[in-house]
Structures are given as C-alpha cells and as structure tokens.
Amino acid sequence: MRSFINPAYRAARTAAVRRRCPQTSTSSSSSILPSSSAAASLAASNNTSAATVDFRRFKSSLPLPEDDHDVVESSASEGPRLDNNTSSTVSDFTSDPLKAGTPSPWAVFDAWGAGEGIIDPLSESEEAMLSPEMVRIPTDDEVGDDVNLPNESDILSTYDKLLKRKSSVHFGYPYNLMYNHEELYEFMKYSINNLGDPFITSNYGVHSRQFECSVIDFFAKLWKAEPDSYWGYVTTCGTEGNLHGILLARECHPDGILYSSRETHYSIFKAARYYRMDAKAIPTLPMGEIDYDALASEIAKNKDRPVIINVNIGTTVKGAVDNLDRILRILKTLDIPRERYHIHCDGALFAMMMPFVDWAPEVSFRKPIDSIAVSGHKMLGCPMPCGIALTRKEHVKKVEQRIDYLNSVDTTIMGSRNGQAALYLWYSLRKKGIAGIKRDVVHCMETAQYLRDKITEAGLTCRLNDLSSTVVLERPKDDKLIKRWQLACEEDIAHVVVMPNVTKFKIDKFVEELVECKNKHGRMEPMRDDSPLKKLESSSWGGSAVAPVAATFHEDF
C-alpha cells in the first residue's frame, strides 16, 4: 500500500531525482537541494574561512578569543526559526511532562566549529532530507522505487549541517564539544575491541589496552590512589561506571542499604533496581546537597545493616557537591566501622574538575572511599560517550571470573568494549596535559559566573552552586526557546551547563532571547510552595538573587 508523502518530502525526492537524472531538469536553479558542485564550492568556502583558525592549539579546548568569531545569522527580514527538524512543542521524553525538556542529543563536532558563532537552522527542504521517509532503508520488494530516495552522500551532508547547528546552540547538557582528534581518524578503520579485563591481555590482538591502562593510571594519580592498590577500566559512559561501582558495593555488602539523595542521577537507583537492593532516597537541601541530618537519622535507624552511600560530586540538575568529609564524620559519630560501609562517588562531570579548582575539597582514595565514576566525553570531550570507573583492587576480585574463550577474566559490565574510546581519552589527556585541563576548568567556572550575573541583571531568578559550572534559572515560558538552546528542565526550573564551548558571545545572545521571552510571555510562576523554583530563593545558596514572581497555589498542589 502506498504511504502518504507530504509536499516537503515529495520536493526533496524530486530534487534527488533531478540530481541523479540531470536531463529531467533544464534549469539548475530549479533544484531544491544543492548540487554536488555547489556543495563542493560551499565546502571550499568554509575551508577558506576556517583557515584563519589555529588548528594546532591542543593544550586547551577553549575557543579562540571571541573577537575572531564570525556570526552566521538569518537575514533580518526572516522571522526567528525555532530549530531544525523538530516540532514546535516540547515532547514528553520522561514519565512526568513537567520534567520534559529535550532529549540529550549527542552532538559530534570538531574543535573549530563548536566555539564559533550560531549556525542557521536547516531549510524546509533540508529538514525533509532527514525525515524518516527520506532516510528509510529500502527492502527488496521496493526495487525500482528506491531511485526516488536521495543518495547517502547528500543525506550525510545535510546531517553534518544539522549537527553543526545543534552544536552551536548546545547549552543544557554537559558535553565539551571543543576537541580536535583529526590525528586519530586513521584508526577508525580498525575494529579495536578491549574485550575482557584491561590489565589481562586476551587472545584478541586488535586492542588498545596499553592506552586504556595509561588512562586508568592517570586518573589513579589524579585521585591519589596508592600504586598497585587500584583497578579500573574505560566504560561506555558515566552510567556504566555507576552500575559497576554499585555492583561492587552489593557484592561487598549483600545485605547493605543504599543511601543516596533524591537529586541523584537516575542511574544510581536504576542500579538498585537491577541488583534488587534496598535503597533510600534522602531529601536534599535547597541547593541540592544531601540533607545530612536526614542521612544520619536513616543510617541510625538501620545500624544492624551495612551502609552503602552514593556521594554526588555534582548533582545532575543543580551541580551540587555532597560534602564527603561531613558524611564520613556522620559514619564516625554513629560508630560505623570501616568494614561496614562502602562509599561510591558519582563524579560524572565534577570529579574531573574539582582536582583543578584551587582550595576545593579533596575527593580521593586517601580517604575511605571505594570507587569513583566519571564521564570521559563531558569535561575532556570525545566524539563518543565514554567514562572511567576506578575502584580498590580488592573489591573487583569479588566479581572476577576466568573466561577461557577470551584467555582473560570477566571483571567489567560489558563484554566487548570500545577500544576507540580508550585511544581518544589517552590522546586528549596527552595533548591537553594538566595545564590544559586546568585552563578549561577555570574557563567554565568563570564563564558560569558571567552567565549567572547576566541573567540576574536581566531580572530573572538564577543561582550557581559553589564548585559548579551549572547555572540554574527559572524555566522560560516559551518552549521554542527551550528547544532552540536544548535546555534541560525540571518542573519550573532549567539549567545551563557551562562547558569550554560556551562563550560570552553565545551567552549574550542567549540572555537577549531570555529577555525577549520574558517581555513577551512573562515569567515562570512557582508551581507549588516547595517547587524547585521556590527553593532558588533560599538563603542557603548564599548571596542574593532575584526572587521568583509571586504565585497563588491551588489546593490540589
């Protein structure tokens, strides 16, 4: 049965046919999509303008001085476009529509693009090129019809433009899009698989274990683990690191109770469900840290069972850092012996940043912690999600199993593991060095303060935790703005995670649109008396902030 194809789809298909069959069109200007020669000219033009950028700068992923940034904008006569290839309303990507912002888009981009100006949205015909109808894979029974589909090169060229657009207005999720891995492109032709334990070589020879072990050694030194006392591996993401850390905790304490704050990343409670663990979600203080008194009370009620604690080194929404020393004091006060507690640190973003912040509290293996998980694609920047899990060597023995098929041991969550990720992380660490990473961190912290101040000056509620680059603000009332800047939202608040690719130029443009949104749609009212927005006015944040607008709460709240 023939499926319905809307006019935009049909226009894109017609353009594709004209490119493949030039005799069907007598005028090149009638082609909706650019021809191959036009695309080549455009690429050459882009390469010419990009030639002024210093590609050899690796010691930091920071953008070049903002005076060098070219702004690519729509014409003044054209109305502002929301985005490309997206609907005009926010879709519900969670079970609670109040927490729906946008899905977390993985934007693959290179160092010289992410810090540049804001790229124009796609045209309608380009949006149609990436529609499900255009990118579908034809089957044998459709032979003869597939000639009407655009070719793969044209689709990928449009997709590249889409990613450039998405990356240029990427504010809500903690991905460092400023990186340059051109030197590694040659290795993408190899199937690099680090299956098995990273420290025990298997029979499979196409691996990057030597680079993976080097990465693990770097983080062991960063977090002050004693030589020969640690074990770790490169994971697929921070979530896998949390799954591994909580698995080890359960194996060490099968009857333990997992304690973590309500503002913990969802992967921690996912692990509790997977492993059939008893878990308690502890209330939080207004700025997002765990409520220490509530934690102490819950532990005291269950002193007959071992204590497993997840310490957040930066919460997902507010970037709050739980006070590890205070938690350790609670355990000491309650006379919980070391063999009766296990501490995992979820440091997805900030465990990579805190060692480079002057006078920041120390999170390290010199203290009685058991594991740390961090994401590799966030602060360092990488074209694929990845992470690092690090733990004490004695714990991993509890899950180790010999696998003859591999001539290695099974100690990781995954079997086959992406060897490319280990190579990319190694490369980033070698090229940046300690000084380069610190420069990135300083940029993020200082630029976050700039964003907080600009939003406050604009008359909007805004907060920034200490030790954080996550700026929390009242949720804009225009869903189009949320979609355009890919803001992450929770009920009546949103946040911006300032990464190396976030510049003052982009911040000024973002705040300008926030002001326009406020003038046109008004300000967000708190959804209830204890909503996230109301908590932003708490004095526990420190400093002063613009108060949320007054609201009348209904009885059903």
PEZIDA-V570562 format. One record per backbone hydrogen bond with DSSP energy under -1.0 kcal/mol. NH is the residue of the N-H (numbers start at 1). CO is the residue of the C=O. E is the energy in kcal/mol with one decimal. If there is no record, write none. Layout:
nh: <NH/NH>
co: <CO/CO>
e: <E/E>
//
This chain:
nh: <10/11/12/13/14/15/16/17/18/19/20/21/24/25/30/31/39/40/41/42/43/44/45/46/47/48/49/50/53/55/68/69/78/93/99/100/105/111/113/114/116/117/127/128/129/131/135/142/143/145/146/148/149/155/156/157/158/159/160/161/162/163/164/165/166/167/168/170/171/175/176/176/179/184/185/187/188/190/192/193/194/200/203/207/212/213/214/215/216/217/218/219/220/221/222/223/224/225/229/231/233/235/241/242/243/244/245/246/247/248/249/250/251/252/253/256/257/258/259/260/262/264/268/270/271/272/273/274/275/276/277/280/282/285/288/291/295/296/297/298/299/300/301/302/305/307/308/309/310/311/313/314/315/319/322/324/327/328/329/330/331/332/333/334/335/336/340/341/342/344/345/346/347/347/351/352/354/356/357/360/365/367/369/370/371/372/373/374/375/376/377/387/388/389/390/391/392/393/395/398/399/401/403/407/408/410/419/423/424/425/426/427/428/429/430/431/432/433/436/437/438/439/440/441/442/443/444/445/446/447/448/449/450/451/452/453/454/455/456/457/458/459/460/463/468/471/472/473/474/475/482/483/484/485/487/490/491/493/494/495/496/497/498/502/507/508/509/510/511/512/513/514/515/516/517/518/519/520/521/522/531/535/536/537/538/541/542/557>
co: <6/7/8/9/10/11/12/13/14/15/16/17/21/22/27/28/35/36/37/38/39/40/41/42/43/44/45/46/50/53/65/66/75/91/96/97/103/179/110/110/113/70/123/124/125/128/131/139/140/142/142/145/146/151/152/153/154/155/156/157/158/159/160/161/162/163/164/167/485/173/377/378/177/181/182/184/185/187/190/206/417/197/406/205/208/209/210/211/212/213/214/215/216/217/218/219/221/220/226/391/389/387/237/238/239/240/241/242/243/244/245/246/247/248/249/253/306/278/308/280/282/261/265/266/267/268/269/270/271/273/272/258/260/289/285/283/291/292/293/294/295/296/297/299/302/340/257/342/259/344/346/320/320/315/312/322/323/324/325/326/327/328/329/330/332/331/337/338/307/309/371/311/345/373/347/349/350/353/354/357/223/364/367/343/343/390/345/388/348/386/386/235/374/233/372/231/370/229/392/395/396/410/408/403/403/401/192/419/420/421/422/423/424/425/426/427/428/429/432/433/434/435/436/437/438/439/440/441/442/443/444/445/446/447/448/449/450/451/452/453/454/456/455/472/465/496/463/494/461/492/478/479/480/481/482/493/98/490/473/488/471/171/469/499/503/504/505/506/507/508/509/510/511/512/513/514/515/516/517/518/528/531/533/534/535/538/539/554>
e: <-2.4/-2.5/-2.0/-2.4/-2.6/-2.3/-2.0/-2.2/-2.2/-1.9/-1.8/-2.7/-2.1/-1.8/-1.4/-1.3/-2.7/-2.4/-2.4/-2.5/-2.6/-2.5/-2.5/-2.6/-2.6/-2.1/-2.2/-2.1/-2.1/-1.1/-2.1/-1.5/-1.2/-1.1/-2.1/-1.4/-1.1/-2.0/-1.6/-1.6/-1.5/-1.1/-2.6/-2.2/-1.3/-1.6/-2.1/-2.2/-1.5/-2.3/-1.2/-2.0/-1.6/-1.9/-2.7/-2.2/-1.9/-2.5/-2.4/-1.5/-2.1/-2.4/-2.0/-2.1/-2.8/-2.7/-1.6/-1.0/-1.5/-2.2/-1.0/-1.2/-1.0/-2.3/-1.4/-1.6/-1.6/-1.6/-1.4/-2.4/-2.4/-1.2/-1.5/-1.6/-2.4/-3.1/-1.2/-2.1/-2.4/-2.5/-2.0/-2.1/-2.3/-2.1/-2.4/-2.3/-1.3/-3.2/-1.9/-2.5/-1.7/-2.1/-1.4/-2.0/-2.6/-2.4/-2.4/-2.6/-1.7/-2.3/-1.7/-2.3/-2.4/-2.2/-2.1/-2.3/-2.1/-2.9/-3.2/-2.0/-2.4/-1.6/-1.8/-1.8/-2.1/-1.7/-1.8/-2.8/-2.5/-1.0/-2.6/-3.0/-2.8/-3.1/-2.4/-2.6/-2.3/-2.4/-2.2/-2.2/-2.4/-2.3/-1.5/-1.0/-2.0/-2.7/-2.5/-2.6/-2.6/-3.0/-2.7/-1.1/-1.1/-1.1/-2.8/-1.1/-2.0/-2.4/-2.0/-1.9/-2.0/-2.1/-2.9/-2.1/-1.5/-2.7/-2.2/-1.4/-2.3/-2.6/-2.4/-2.2/-1.1/-2.4/-1.2/-1.2/-3.2/-2.2/-1.8/-1.7/-3.1/-1.4/-2.8/-2.9/-1.3/-2.5/-2.2/-2.2/-2.3/-2.6/-1.1/-1.6/-3.0/-2.3/-2.5/-3.0/-1.4/-2.6/-1.3/-1.6/-1.5/-1.2/-2.7/-1.4/-1.5/-3.6/-2.3/-1.6/-2.5/-2.6/-2.3/-2.3/-2.4/-2.5/-2.4/-2.6/-2.6/-2.0/-1.2/-2.1/-2.4/-2.0/-1.9/-2.4/-2.7/-2.2/-2.3/-2.5/-2.6/-2.7/-2.0/-1.6/-1.7/-2.3/-2.7/-2.4/-2.2/-2.5/-2.4/-2.5/-1.2/-1.9/-1.6/-3.0/-1.2/-3.0/-2.7/-2.6/-1.9/-2.3/-1.5/-2.5/-2.6/-2.2/-1.9/-2.4/-1.7/-1.9/-2.7/-1.6/-2.4/-2.2/-2.8/-2.3/-2.3/-2.6/-1.8/-2.7/-3.0/-2.0/-1.8/-2.1/-2.4/-1.9/-2.4/-2.6/-2.6/-1.8/-3.2/-1.8/-1.5/-1.7/-1.1/-1.4/-1.3/-1.2/-1.4/-1.6>
//
